Amino acid sequence: MKIFDPISLAGLSQSNRLWRSATNEKMADDDGRPNEAYIHLYEKLAQGGVGLIVTGCATVMSEEQPSPNMLAVDRDDLIPDLTRFTTRVHAAGGKICAQIMAGGPQTIYQQDSRIAYGPSAVAHPLYGTIPKEMTHDDIAMFVDAFGQAARRVQEAGFDAVQIHGAHGYLVSCFLTPFFNRRTDAYGGSIENRGRFLLEILDAIRSTVGSDFPVFVKMHGSDHRPSQGFTLEDALVIAQALESHGLDAVEISGGYMSADWATSPMRPQIIRQEKQSYFAKDAAAIAEVVSIPVISTGGHRSPEVLNALLHTTRIAGFGMSRTLLSEPDLPHKWRHGYTGLPRCVSCNKCFGEDVNMCILDREKEPLQK
Ligand SMILES: Cc1cc2nc3c(=O)[nH]c(=O)nc-3n(C[C@H](O)[C@H](O)[C@H](O)COP(=O)(O)O)c2cc1C
């Protein structure tokens, strides 16, 4: 098996095994609509040859979004603009999945005017934000919001929907003991910490039906020194998700440390041997489930990816920073390019305004 072999995920055919993993460009309109510049970025990705594009995280509840100018899927009046977006991506030859999310305490955005929710009232170690400990009514409100968001995603013509269960946002907070100190049915054992995610998946299934592809992005491990979601936890959750009808799971990992530019969640890859840094966790998870497992994090060379396809049960690979810098990298790889990607994982793509490759920012500042 090679990265340019086609794959079908729950009936969704992809021309190759590369995903553009979710990347929030902070370029949607202030109310979350995809605008012309936003759509153009995705047309370029589609033309660049990646098998499946996952959008930047899209909010299921506008008052729960962790950063400005994210895509939104929280209101029915957005469906016509979202439909225009998917139509254009399809016309450019792409397949597109919407990643849907709720923020939780990993934010300082608009904290004076809105509530951040969390499993427990634990201050975020970097941002200091103390969330409201969610009541059972709050949990039901979010579960319903995810279900309704997925319905809009399907109605707008997306090819799939992905629940953002990673990177310290709300769903991932429930999974991680550091953030989840609950003593009710949503805290403690891994079965309890996973309950919120499974209820969200069930709600989505009930709105989109059994044929629409539903994916989850989650950690293979937080890689925290203590109180983290572990690989053993991930094996339990991946199996539970499969038994609840999930179609594919994308494996990321890590946590946001004080030096967040080089945090374990998104390390710089100074030496080439550090590439594909979460593939070991993804490979372990792929051993215990039959659904496709996608590995994301630090993929930089087709040779390494083809070797991983050969030696593990990993089905495909997600890439973010490399495609933010070079959206046609899949096309170049397909045609034999063997040089290094333009992206050196410096993490300077995170901007105060938009998120874009520093090389492009210096060359041609983008207009929102
Ligand atoms: C600018 C930027 C925005 C990101 N936004 C998201 C996001 O919206 N949702 C998500 O799951 N991951 C997000 N990520 C994480 C990536 O999808 C990916 O997991 C991580 O960058 C590691 O992959 P890479 O080494 O290919 O960049 C973002 C990463 C970057 C660089």
The ligand as an SDF file (V2000), in Angstrom:
LIG
                    3D

 31 33  0  0  0  0  0  0  0  0999 V2000
   -2.4400   27.3970   12.3970 C   0  0  0  0  0  0  0  0  0  0  0  0
   -2.9510   26.0810   12.9290 C   0  0  0  0  0  0  0  0  0  0  0  0
   -4.2940   25.9400   13.2210 C   0  0  0  0  0  0  0  0  0  0  0  0
   -4.7810   24.7140   13.6700 C   0  0  0  0  0  0  0  0  0  0  0  0
   -6.1200   24.5500   13.8700 N   0  0  0  0  0  0  0  0  0  0  0  0
   -6.5970   23.3400   14.2190 C   0  0  0  0  0  0  0  0  0  0  0  0
   -7.9870   23.1160   14.2850 C   0  0  0  0  0  0  0  0  0  0  0  0
   -8.8030   23.9950   13.9930 O   0  0  0  0  0  0  0  0  0  0  0  0
   -8.4140   21.8720   14.6720 N   0  0  0  0  0  0  0  0  0  0  0  0
   -7.5280   20.8620   14.9410 C   0  0  0  0  0  0  0  0  0  0  0  0
   -7.9530   19.7480   15.2530 O   0  0  0  0  0  0  0  0  0  0  0  0
   -6.2140   21.0440   14.8580 N   0  0  0  0  0  0  0  0  0  0  0  0
   -5.7280   22.2470   14.4890 C   0  0  0  0  0  0  0  0  0  0  0  0
   -4.3980   22.4060   14.3300 N   0  0  0  0  0  0  0  0  0  0  0  0
   -3.5030   21.2470   14.5730 C   0  0  0  0  0  0  0  0  0  0  0  0
   -3.2110   20.4870   13.2880 C   0  0  0  0  0  0  0  0  0  0  0  0
   -4.3790   19.9480   12.6770 O   0  0  0  0  0  0  0  0  0  0  0  0
   -2.2290   19.3280   13.5420 C   0  0  0  0  0  0  0  0  0  0  0  0
   -2.8350   18.4330   14.4510 O   0  0  0  0  0  0  0  0  0  0  0  0
   -0.8830   19.7940   14.1060 C   0  0  0  0  0  0  0  0  0  0  0  0
   -0.4870   21.0400   13.5450 O   0  0  0  0  0  0  0  0  0  0  0  0
    0.2260   18.7770   13.8310 C   0  0  0  0  0  0  0  0  0  0  0  0
    0.2930   18.4730   12.4550 O   0  0  0  0  0  0  0  0  0  0  0  0
    1.4450   19.1140   11.5000 P   0  0  0  0  0  0  0  0  0  0  0  0
    2.7830   18.6940   12.0680 O   0  0  0  0  0  0  0  0  0  0  0  0
    1.1750   18.5120   10.1550 O   0  0  0  0  0  0  0  0  0  0  0  0
    1.2840   20.5940   11.5340 O   0  0  0  0  0  0  0  0  0  0  0  0
   -3.8810   23.6190   13.8680 C   0  0  0  0  0  0  0  0  0  0  0  0
   -2.5340   23.7810   13.5750 C   0  0  0  0  0  0  0  0  0  0  0  0
   -2.0650   24.9880   13.1040 C   0  0  0  0  0  0  0  0  0  0  0  0
   -0.6110   25.0970   12.7460 C   0  0  0  0  0  0  0  0  0  0  0  0
  1  2  1  0
  2  3  1  0
  2 30  2  0
  3  4  2  0
  4  5  1  0
  4 28  1  0
  5  6  2  0
  6  7  1  0
  6 13  1  0
  7  8  2  0
  7  9  1  0
  9 10  1  0
 10 11  2  0
 10 12  1  0
 12 13  2  0
 13 14  1  0
 14 15  1  0
 14 28  1  0
 15 16  1  0
 16 17  1  0
 16 18  1  0
 18 19  1  0
 18 20  1  0
 20 21  1  0
 20 22  1  0
 22 23  1  0
 23 24  1  0
 24 25  2  0
 24 26  1  0
 24 27  1  0
 28 29  2  0
 29 30  1  0
 30 31  1  0
M  END
$$$$
